[in-house]
Amino acid sequence: MGRAFDYKGAAPRSQAMTDRIYLDWNATAPLRPQARSAVAAALDLSGNPSSVHAEGRAVRRVVEEARESVAALVGAEPRNVVFTSGGTEANALALAPMRGPVGQGIDRLLVSAIEHPSVLAGGRFAPAAVERVPATADGRIDLAALAVALSARAGRALVSLMLANNETGIVQPVCEAARLTHEAGGLLHVDAIQAAGRIPCNINTLGADLITVSGHKIGALKGVGALVRRDAMGPWPEPLIKGGGQERGARAGTENVTGIAAFGAAARAALAELATEAARMAGLRDRLEAGLRTASPDLTIFGAEAPRLPNTTLFALSGIKAETAVIAFDLEGIAVSSGAACSSGKVQPSHVLAAMGVPPELARAAVRLSLGPTTSRSEIDHAIQAWIRISSALLKETRGIAA
């Protein structure tokens, strides 16, 4: 593996997908064996979970056992978990109008400038009622600016802050944000989609009122997520999908039993291995970054001095475009991703890096490598060697064009 090649018109190697190296776990995690087994078992059940007969009750048990496992992943009570079609829907549901007295008077939304687009969209809040709180140069929400925004006007605010950024892996000061928010009479929603299963994620310890998680980030099927509340008497959004009384009236429609079963199995596995895997991946990430820096002393690793997820590295080398590097890694048999978001075929600098004050040219060079439970030391070493070849070839090409 890892032979050199001509980047100008080179064809992908004719190797099986199983021979490739997958370093894009933040985009989606491969299906865990436990989740695969749960799906197979769920497919053999024929009942509707809302039916009262034996077949329906058997399916209902699968759903409720999964609910318990997802609740345990974030330290919540099972009755406070609502299954959705994924993280995006869960975030949208968290931003919906609130039911009950606890949610009354919420008339504006404060979001950090580094949030996922599903949160930046603002949900039910009108654009004029949404305020972006800036980030510091190290990629964390500016807590002083948050305090000012909370006290700037009358009324209660909903604050939405991710626990860990999907691009940089930088962990946010959620506990401090929760304190500021609650002192101002507001509510806090935490997007833990990228963090759950990788670092401790206890809704009570964090002080979050609502928290969102996604199945496919931890090795379940794509198309299943959950919104979780901390307190059964706490805020609860109006349902986005209305109809039947499924999910305790919070989301209508027959539950995605196979997806939920996979989610529960993946949550159990992720929680069981959390401590050991976090330490192992942190070691691999450090090895990766040391190798990248040795190969390219001018390399920038974003958020290197900030607390980060143990599995995430976002780096850039001036003079190498991210999209070109991603293709080059792919031709080397390694799946990675760009730190830039592609919209309508036009690659633009990441809004996350822009919020950190990163110059656009450097932001356009950002490449993300993210690790997972099956990532090995040999795969990391191969990725380093691939980068040596990639950076050498692309910098020579860039210098040749410049000359």
N, C-alpha and C positions, 0 to 999 in steps of 0.2 A: 504493500500500500504506500501511497504518498510519492509516486514517481514524479519527476519534473515534467512539464509539458509546455507547449507554446500557447500562451494566452490568446494569441490572435487567431481565432477560428478553431481552437481545440474542441474536440468532441468529448462528451462525458465518457468516463471509463465504462467498459462493458462489464460491470460487476453487479451482482445481485444487491437489492436494497438491504438485505440482511448483513452485507459486508460493509455497509456505510456506517459512518459515525454520526450520531444524532446529538447535536449540541444546541438545540432550540426548544428546550423544555419550557421556557416561559411562554412560548407561543401555544404549545399544547404538549401534554405528556403522553407517551405511548400507553396503551391500555395495560393496566396491571393484570397479572394472572388471576388475582383474587377477584377483580372486577369482571374479567372474562367468564370465570366460573359462575359468578352471581348472575350474569346475563343469561347464560345457558340454562340455569335453574329457573329463572323467571320466565323464560320462553316456554317452559313446559307447563306453566300455570294458565288456565283458561278463563278464570273468573274476572269480574270487574270489581275493583276494590271497594266500590260503593254498594255492592250487592250483599245481602244478609245471609245468603246460603253458604254452605261449606266452601264451595269454590271461591266465592267472593271473600270470605274470611281468610282463606289461605293467602290470597294476594294482598289483602289488607295487612297481614302480619309482615309480609316482605317490606311493604312501604313503611310501616311503623318501626320496624327494626332498623331500617336505613335512617329514618328520622332520628332515632336515638344515637346512631353512630355519627351523623353529621352534627348533631347537637354537642356530642362529646368533643368533637374536633375543635369547637370554639367555646367550650365551657358553658353551654346554655342548657336550658330545659327543652326536652323534645317538643312540648306543646307550643314552643315559641318559634318553631322552624316551619317555613312555608317553602315548598318546592316550586321552582320556576323552570323556564326553558333554558336558563343559563345566566351568566353573570350580568349581561347587559340588561335583561329583563328585571333581574333582581335589583340592580341599581335604579332602573326606571321606577320600579315599584316603591323603593325607598324614598324617591322624590315626589311621589304622588300626594294628593291632599290627605291630611291625617284625620282619622276618626277619634272620637273621644276627647275628654277634657285635657288630657296631657298634651295633645297635639294642637290644641286651639291657639290661635294667635300667631302661628308661624307664617310670616308674610314675606320672608326673603331667604335667599340661599347664598351661603358663603362657601366657595370652593377654592382649593389651592390651585395654583396655576399649572400644576403638574398632573392633574387628574386625568383619568381615562376619558375619552370622548363621550362615553355614555353618561358620565356625570357632568362634563362640561356643557352638554346639551341642555341641562337645566330641568329636565322633566316637566312638571306642570308649572314651573315658575316662569313668568314673563321675563324677557331679556333684561328689562329695567330692574327686575328684582333679584338679579344674579350678580354677585360681585366676586371677582377673582382676587384671592389673597396671594401676594407675591411669594416667591421662593428665594432662599438665600443662595449664594454661590455654591454652597456644598449640596444643593439639591433638596433641602428640607423647607417645609413651610416656615415663613417668617412669623414667629409667635407674637412678636411685638405688633406687627401689622394686623394679625388676627384680633388681638385685644382691642386695637383701635377700631377695626371694622365692627366688632361686636357692640362697642359702646357709642358708635357714631350716630345712631338714630334710635328712636323708640321702636318698640315692637320686638318680637322674638325671632330668632334666626335658626335655621337648620344649617349646620355646618357639615360638609362632606369632605372627608379626608381619607386617602388611601393609606393603608398600613405600610405597604412597600411598593415602590414604583416599579412598574413592569419593564421599563427600559433600563434604568440605572440600577435597580435593586436596592436603592437607598431607602432605609427604614425611617418612617416619619415619627415625630414626637407626639404620638397619639394621646398618651396619658396627660401630657401638659395641655394639649388642645382640648381634651375633654374637661379638664378643670376650668379653663377659661370659658368654655362654652356654657357649662352648667352654672358657673357663677353669674353669667350674664342672662340666665334664664332660657338658654337655647337648648337644642337637641343636637346630638352628634351621630352622624352616619359614617361608618368606616367600611371602605371597600378593601376587604381582605383577600380578594381573589388571587393575587399573586403570592401572598404571604402564608395563607393557611396550608398546613402540612409541611412548611419549610422552616418556620420559626414558631415559637409559642404564640398562640392567638386566642387568648381567653377574653371573652366579651366583658366579663366583670372586672378583670384586672385592667383592661384598656379603658373602661369607663364609657364604652360605646352604648348608645341607645339602640342602634340598629347596625347590623353587620351583614355584608354580602360575601358569598363564596361561590365557587364554580367547580363542577365536577371534573371537566377535562384537564384542568391544571394539575390535578393530583392523580391522574391515571384512571379516571372513569370515562364514560362515554361523553362525546360532545352532545350538547343540547340539554343539559340539566344543571341547575344551580339552586341557590336557596337564599332567601332573606330571613334573617334571624333577629329577634328582638331580645333585649336583656331581661325585661320584666313583663310578666303576663298582663300587668296593669299599665304598661307603658304605651308609647305611641304606636299606632298601627295604621298603615296607609289604606286608603280606599282601593278596592281591587281594580286593576287595569283591565282584567278579563272577567266579565260578569256573566252569570248564567246560573249554573248549579251551585251547590253548597260545598264543593270540594275544597280541600285545604282550609277547613274551618271558615269557609266563606271568603277567604282572602284571594283565591284564584280559582276561577271556574274551569271546568274541563276535566275529563278523565285523566288521572295521573299517568305519567310516563313511567310505567312500572319497571321496565328493563333499565332505563336510564337511572332511576332512583335506586334500584338494587345495586347497580354498578357504583353509584356515588357512595352508598353506605359501605360497600366492601372496600373501596379505595380510601375512604375516610378512616376506617378502622386500621388499615395497613399503614397509612401515612402517620397516624397518631402513634402507633406502636413503635415505629422506627425513627420518630422525630429527633430525639436527642443524638442517637448514633449517626444518623444520616447527615444531620446538620454539621457535625464536627468533621465527618469524612469529606463532605463536599467543600467545606471551607478550606480544608487542606489541599484539595485538588484545585480549587480556584486560585489559591495563593501560588501553587506550583505553576499554574497556567500564566498568571500575571508576571511572575518572575521570569519565565521563559520568554514571554512577549517583550518584556522590557530589555532583556539581554539582547534579543534580536534587533530591537528597535529602541534605542535609548531615548529618542525624541517622542516616543509614544505617550499619549495621554490616556489615563484610565479615569473615567468620570466617577466622582464620588469615592475615590480611593481612601480618603481620610474620614469619611462619614460611616456610620453603621450601615451595613448592607446585608441583603440576603446572602446566605453562604454559597449560593449556586450561580451568582450572576456577575458577569464582567461586561462592561460597555467601554470600548476603547476606540481610539482614532489615531491615525497617523496622517499628518498633513501631506497632501499630494496624492493620496489614494482615495478615490471615490468609494463610498460604501457599497453601492450597487455592483461595482466592478469587483470588489473584494468578495462580496457574497457569492457571486457567480464563480469566482476563482476557487473559493472554498468548496463549492458544490462540485466543481470539476475534479477536485481532490478527493471527493467522496465524503465531504463533511457538510452537514446541514447547519447553517448559522443564519442569523437575520441581521437586517439593517436597523440602525437606530433612528432612521428616518421613516416618516409615514408617507405612503403613496396614495395620492388622491387623484382620480381621473387621469391616471397615467403620468402625472407630474410629481416627481419626487421633490419634496420640500423639507427644509430642516425640521427636526423634531421640536414640537412645542415645549417639551420637557427641557431640552437643552437650551432652547431660547430663554426659558424662564430662569435658567441658571446663569444666563449671561454669556453662554458659549458663542463665539463668533460663528456666523453661518457657514463659512468654508470648512471649519473644523467639525461642525455638527453634521455636515453632509458626508463626512468621512466615518461616522460612528458605526461600529459593528458590534453586535451583541452575541456573546456566547453564554449559554445557560445550561447548567448541568442537572443531572437527575440521578435517581437511585441506581441505574445500571451503568453510569459513566465510570470508566476505569482509568487508572493511572496511565496505561499504555495509550488510551485514546487521547488523553491530554497531551502526552508527549508527541503523538502523531500530529495533533493540531498545532503544536508549537513548530514542529518541523515544516508543516504545510505553510504556516505564516512566514517562515524564513524564505521559502521559495516564492510565495505570493508577493511579499513586500519587495523582495529583490527585483523580481520581474516587472512589477508595476511601477516601481520608482525609476527603473531604467527606461521604461516606456515613456513615463511622464517627462523625464529629463530629455529624452530624445525629441519629444514633441516641442518642448520649450526651446531646445537648441535650434 
